[in-house]
Amino acid sequence: MSWTYLALAWERPSALALLLVPLALLLFVLRTRESRVVATSDLEPWRGAEVRGSGARPRPPRRVGPALALALLALASGALAIAGPVASAAPLQWTCVLDTSPSMELVSGGKSRRQRAVDAAEDLARRQGAVLRWIAPALDAAMHATAAEARGAIARTPATSFAAWDLPGALWVTDAAPADPPRFAGFVASGGAAVPGPVAVEGRDRIDWDGAGLVRVPGGAPVRRVQLDGLDLGSAVPLARVIRAWAGARSIEIGGGGSGAGSIALRVSVSRPTEKRELEAGRDGWTAAGRRLGAVRLDRAQDAGLEAWLSSDGDVLVAGGPGRIEIAWVPGDPSDPAAFAVSWASFLDACALPPAGVVPLDERVAAGDPAEAVPSALGGSDSGSAAWILAALATLLLLLALLARRT
């Protein structure tokens, strides 16, 4: 654990209590004592001297000799070395990695697990004097947004593996404490009790978990829609046929006539043609010649969260992400229609968002108690240099104190 104060971070702040040892020793040496006259004989002159000098006499000033001063400095340096100082010229900055799994949106006690985890991260940063930076710009706006706004921002954020962020200065923000704690990163876990509710949809039916078992609710599935831009599903092109079949099999409506954006499971956009030339591409056991309309640009801010799914000659023809697909190539008849249909259906399934409020059963279970761990300091390989210098200084001061004692 580290604790930041002014320009230093202390890995073992409780060891700073050892500074009381040299202070106590100094006070012991300088403590006040009265000087009294004691008779050393029964003779009358001596007893008279005792009576005359029985009052307190001025105490001569006590001095701290060189040997004692060096010993006190050695003790203080040793205490600071044990506390583990780490230089921190600039304020600590932690890179926050947010768990974007559906369980983070479960609500209990009036707050979602995400809100409680973010509050815990900010509280830990405040206590440690750190500044938080989220790994995706969309997440900054999502931290204290409404649930619907947060889901949208999180959906546009690429999924990130915690294992890839086991780094000094990284903070995992999640609901359940990791079973395998990170070596360098820290974490905050909101915890939380199990939350019964919808766990899946099958066609028009909804499957609920009541805390003990699964219950089917006929006709209870919320309406989901696919919004299409630039593609006429009334046409006979193979891609249009596949999307129609996929949506029908999953009871997903086609078109943007819903009451709100929350009902849209997937947006499919076909680029406006910047060029029209034939190009052959394929994957998953199929190939097809088709019209290339341009290329999907993944370096633009509005395309954050998209990953290439189909490429040719280094250009991205099809890309997808949570709730969104961008297409810059319209395929013709494929070499293997069955493989083509299975490949595209799997891609559509991977990108389609689940209905709001539907959370898989394994995500609804209890997340345990709240927990936290502070990240290792950045530049951790040099974090012990100051401690070694202080330890060497303490040893040198102690040797000088012994030499001064003998002279």
C-alpha positions in Angstrom: 0.0 0.0 0.0 1.3 3.5 -0.8 0.2 6.8 0.8 1.0 10.2 -0.9 1.9 13.3 1.1 3.3 16.4 -0.5 5.9 15.2 -3.0 6.5 11.7 -1.5 4.7 8.5 -1.7 5.2 6.1 1.2 4.8 2.4 0.6 4.6 1.5 4.3 3.3 4.7 6.0 2.8 3.0 9.4 6.6 2.7 9.7 6.7 6.5 10.0 5.7 5.9 13.7 9.3 4.8 14.2 10.3 8.5 14.1 9.0 8.6 17.6 11.9 6.5 18.8 14.6 9.2 18.2 12.2 11.8 19.5 11.6 9.9 22.7 15.3 9.3 23.2 16.0 13.0 22.8 13.3 13.9 25.3 14.8 11.4 27.7 18.2 12.9 27.5 16.9 16.5 27.9 14.4 15.7 30.7 14.4 18.1 33.7 16.0 16.9 37.0 16.5 18.9 40.2 20.0 19.3 41.7 20.1 18.7 45.4 22.9 18.8 48.1 23.2 15.6 50.1 25.4 15.5 53.3 28.1 12.9 53.2 28.9 13.0 57.0 27.2 13.4 60.3 29.5 16.2 61.4 27.8 19.5 62.2 29.3 21.5 59.3 28.1 19.0 56.7 24.6 18.9 58.1 24.5 22.7 58.0 25.5 22.6 54.4 22.7 20.2 53.6 20.2 22.5 55.2 21.5 25.5 53.4 21.5 23.7 50.0 18.3 21.7 50.4 16.4 24.0 47.9 16.5 23.4 44.2 19.5 24.8 42.4 19.6 26.0 38.8 20.0 23.1 36.4 23.0 23.5 34.2 22.0 23.4 30.5 22.2 20.0 29.0 23.9 19.6 25.7 23.4 17.0 22.9 26.9 15.8 22.1 28.0 14.9 18.5 27.7 11.2 19.1 24.1 11.5 20.4 23.2 13.8 17.5 24.6 11.4 14.9 22.8 8.5 16.6 19.5 10.4 16.5 19.9 11.2 12.8 20.8 7.5 12.1 17.6 6.4 13.8 15.5 8.9 11.9 17.1 7.9 8.6 16.4 4.3 9.3 12.8 5.0 10.1 12.3 6.8 6.8 14.0 4.0 4.9 11.7 1.4 6.4 8.7 3.5 5.4 9.7 3.1 1.8 9.7 6.6 0.2 9.0 7.0 -3.5 9.7 10.3 -5.2 6.6 11.9 -6.7 7.5 15.2 -8.3 4.1 15.3 -10.1 0.7 14.4 -8.9 -0.1 10.7 -9.2 -2.1 9.8 -12.3 -4.0 6.5 -12.4 -5.3 5.0 -15.7 -8.8 3.7 -14.9 -9.9 0.6 -16.8 -13.7 0.2 -16.5 -15.4 -3.2 -16.5 -18.1 -2.9 -19.3 -19.8 -6.2 -18.6 -23.6 -6.0 -18.2 -23.5 -6.8 -14.5 -22.1 -3.3 -13.9 -25.5 -1.8 -14.8 -27.4 -3.9 -12.2 -29.1 -1.6 -9.6 -29.6 -2.3 -5.9 -30.1 0.3 -3.2 -30.8 3.0 -5.8 -27.4 2.9 -7.4 -25.9 0.7 -10.1 -22.7 -1.3 -9.5 -21.0 1.0 -12.0 -21.9 4.1 -10.1 -20.7 2.6 -6.8 -17.5 1.4 -8.3 -16.8 4.8 -9.9 -17.5 6.5 -6.5 -15.2 4.1 -4.8 -12.4 4.8 -7.4 -12.8 8.6 -6.9 -12.8 8.2 -3.1 -9.6 6.1 -3.2 -7.9 8.6 -5.6 -8.9 11.4 -3.3 -7.4 9.6 -0.3 -4.2 8.8 -2.2 -3.8 12.2 -3.9 -4.2 10.8 -7.4 -5.8 12.0 -10.6 -8.0 9.6 -12.6 -7.8 9.2 -16.4 -10.1 6.9 -18.2 -8.8 4.8 -21.1 -11.5 5.9 -23.5 -12.8 9.5 -24.0 -16.4 8.2 -24.2 -16.1 6.9 -20.7 -15.3 10.4 -19.2 -18.8 11.5 -20.1 -20.4 8.2 -19.0 -19.1 8.2 -15.4 -21.9 10.3 -13.9 -24.4 10.2 -16.8 -27.8 8.7 -16.7 -28.1 4.9 -17.1 -29.2 5.2 -20.7 -26.5 7.7 -21.6 -23.9 5.6 -19.9 -24.9 2.4 -21.7 -24.6 4.3 -25.0 -21.1 5.6 -24.2 -19.9 2.2 -22.8 -21.3 0.5 -25.9 -19.1 2.7 -28.1 -16.0 1.8 -26.0 -13.8 -1.1 -27.2 -13.8 -4.1 -24.8 -10.6 -4.1 -22.8 -9.0 -7.0 -21.1 -8.0 -6.4 -17.5 -5.0 -8.7 -17.9 -3.6 -6.3 -20.5 -3.6 -3.6 -17.9 -1.8 -5.3 -15.1 0.6 -2.3 -15.0 1.9 0.2 -12.4 -0.5 3.1 -12.2 -3.5 1.2 -13.6 -6.7 0.9 -11.6 -9.4 -1.7 -12.4 -12.9 -0.5 -11.8 -15.3 -3.5 -11.5 -18.0 -5.0 -9.3 -16.4 -8.3 -8.0 -12.9 -8.4 -6.7 -10.6 -10.4 -9.1 -10.1 -14.0 -8.1 -6.5 -13.7 -9.3 -5.4 -10.2 -7.9 -3.2 -8.1 -10.2 0.5 -8.0 -9.6 1.0 -4.3 -10.4 -2.4 -2.7 -11.0 -4.8 -1.8 -8.3 -8.6 -2.3 -8.3 -11.8 -1.1 -6.7 -14.8 -3.5 -6.5 -18.3 -2.3 -5.7 -19.5 -5.7 -4.5 -23.2 -6.3 -4.6 -26.0 -8.8 -3.8 -27.6 -11.0 -6.5 -30.1 -9.2 -8.6 -33.0 -11.3 -10.1 -34.4 -10.2 -13.4 -34.4 -10.9 -17.2 -31.5 -13.1 -18.4 -32.4 -13.8 -22.0 -34.9 -13.5 -24.8 -36.1 -16.3 -27.1 -38.1 -14.9 -30.0 -40.9 -13.0 -28.4 -40.5 -14.6 -25.0 -38.4 -13.3 -22.2 -36.6 -15.6 -19.7 -36.4 -14.3 -16.1 -34.4 -15.5 -13.1 -36.4 -15.1 -9.9 -33.4 -15.9 -7.6 -34.1 -19.7 -7.5 -34.9 -20.7 -11.1 -35.8 -19.6 -14.6 -39.2 -18.5 -15.6 -40.5 -18.0 -19.1 -42.6 -14.9 -19.8 -44.5 -15.4 -23.1 -44.6 -12.3 -25.2 -42.5 -10.4 -22.6 -39.4 -9.8 -24.8 -38.9 -6.1 -25.5 -39.1 -5.0 -29.2 -35.8 -4.7 -30.9 -35.1 -3.1 -34.2 -32.4 -3.0 -36.9 -31.8 0.4 -38.4 -30.4 0.3 -41.9 -28.8 3.2 -43.8 -27.9 2.9 -47.5 -29.1 -0.7 -48.0 -32.4 -1.6 -49.5 -33.6 -4.8 -47.9 -36.2 -5.2 -50.6 -33.5 -5.9 -53.1 -32.3 -9.4 -54.0 -28.6 -8.9 -53.1 -27.3 -11.7 -50.9 -26.5 -9.5 -47.9 -30.1 -8.1 -47.8 -31.5 -11.7 -47.9 -29.2 -12.7 -45.0 -30.2 -9.7 -42.8 -33.9 -10.3 -43.5 -33.5 -14.0 -42.5 -31.4 -13.2 -39.4 -33.8 -10.6 -38.1 -36.9 -12.8 -38.7 -35.3 -15.7 -36.8 -34.7 -13.5 -33.8 -38.0 -11.6 -33.9 -36.1 -8.3 -34.5 -38.0 -5.7 -36.5 -36.4 -3.9 -39.4 -36.6 -0.1 -39.7 -36.2 2.9 -37.4 -39.9 3.4 -36.5 -39.3 2.7 -32.8 -40.2 5.0 -30.0 -36.7 5.6 -28.9 -33.0 4.8 -29.5 -33.0 2.3 -26.7 -35.0 -0.1 -28.8 -32.4 -0.2 -31.6 -30.3 -3.3 -31.3 -28.1 -2.7 -34.3 -27.3 0.0 -36.9 -26.1 -1.1 -40.2 -24.6 1.6 -42.5 -23.5 1.1 -46.0 -21.1 3.8 -47.2 -22.0 6.2 -49.9 -19.9 5.2 -52.9 -16.6 7.1 -53.4 -15.7 4.6 -56.0 -17.4 1.7 -57.8 -15.2 -1.2 -58.8 -15.3 -4.9 -58.5 -13.4 -6.5 -55.8 -13.3 -10.1 -54.5 -13.1 -10.8 -50.8 -14.2 -13.4 -48.3 -13.6 -15.2 -45.0 -15.0 -18.2 -43.1 -14.9 -20.5 -46.1 -16.7 -18.2 -48.6 -15.6 -15.7 -51.2 -17.6 -13.3 -53.3 -17.1 -10.6 -55.9 -18.7 -7.3 -55.1 -18.8 -3.6 -55.5 -16.2 -1.7 -53.5 -17.7 1.6 -52.3 -14.6 2.9 -50.5 -13.0 1.9 -47.2 -14.0 2.1 -43.5 -11.8 4.5 -41.6 -11.1 3.2 -38.1 -8.9 6.2 -37.1 -11.8 8.6 -36.8 -13.2 9.5 -33.4 -16.7 8.6 -34.6 -15.5 5.1 -35.4 -14.1 4.3 -32.0 -15.0 0.9 -30.8 -15.2 -0.6 -34.3 -13.0 -3.6 -35.3 -12.2 -4.8 -38.8 -14.2 -7.9 -39.8 -13.4 -8.1 -43.5 -10.4 -6.5 -45.3 -8.7 -6.6 -48.7 -5.4 -5.2 -49.8 -5.0 -3.5 -46.4 -8.3 -1.7 -46.7 -11.1 -2.4 -44.3 -14.3 -3.3 -46.1 -16.5 -4.2 -43.2 -16.1 -3.3 -39.5 -18.3 -3.8 -36.5 -18.6 -3.1 -32.8 -21.3 -3.0 -30.1 -24.6 -2.0 -31.7 -23.0 -0.9 -35.0 -21.7 -2.2 -38.4 -20.1 -0.2 -41.2 -20.0 -1.6 -44.7 -18.0 -0.3 -47.7 -18.4 -3.3 -50.0 -21.6 -5.0 -51.2 -21.0 -8.6 -52.1 -22.6 -10.5 -54.9 -23.4 -14.2 -55.0 -21.0 -16.0 -52.7 -19.1 -19.2 -53.5 -20.8 -21.0 -50.6 -24.2 -19.5 -49.7 -24.5 -21.6 -46.5 -21.1 -20.5 -45.2 -21.9 -16.9 -46.2 -25.1 -16.9 -44.3 -23.6 -18.5 -41.1 -20.6 -16.1 -41.2 -22.8 -13.0 -41.5 -25.3 -14.2 -39.0 -22.6 -14.8 -36.4 -21.2 -11.3 -37.1 -24.6 -9.7 -36.7 -25.2 -11.6 -33.4 -21.8 -10.5 -32.1 -22.6 -6.8 -32.8 -26.3 -6.7 -31.8 -27.0 -5.2 -28.4 -29.1 -7.1 -25.9 -32.4 -5.5 -24.9 -32.1 -3.0 -22.1 -32.3 -4.7 -18.7 -31.5 -8.2 -20.0 -28.4 -9.4 -18.2 -27.0 -13.0 -18.5 -27.6 -15.2 -15.5 -23.9 -15.5 -14.6 -23.7 -11.7 -14.4 -26.7 -11.4 -12.0 -25.1 -13.5 -9.2 -23.7 -11.8 -6.1 -20.5 -9.8 -6.5 -19.3 -10.2 -2.9 -18.2 -7.4 -0.6 -16.6 -4.1 -1.6 -12.8 -4.3 -1.9 -9.9 -2.1 -3.0 -6.2 -2.2 -3.6 -3.8 0.7 -4.5 -1.8 0.4 -7.7 1.9 0.1 -7.7 3.6 3.5 -8.3 4.7 4.3 -11.8 8.4 3.5 -12.4 8.2 0.8 -9.7 11.6 -0.6 -10.6 13.3 2.5 -9.2 10.9 2.9 -6.3 13.4 1.5 -3.8 16.3 3.7 -4.6 15.4 6.4 -2.1 15.0 3.7 0.6 18.4 2.3 -0.1 20.0 5.7 0.1 18.4 6.4 3.4 19.5 3.0 4.7 23.0 3.6 3.7 22.9 7.1 5.3 21.6 5.6 8.5 24.5 3.1 8.6 27.1 5.8 7.9 25.7 8.0 10.6 25.7 5.2 13.1 29.4 4.4 12.4 30.2 8.1 12.8 28.3 8.1 16.1 30.4 5.2 17.4 33.6 7.0 16.3 32.5 10.2 18.0 31.7 8.2 21.2 35.3 6.9 21.4 37.0 10.2 20.8 
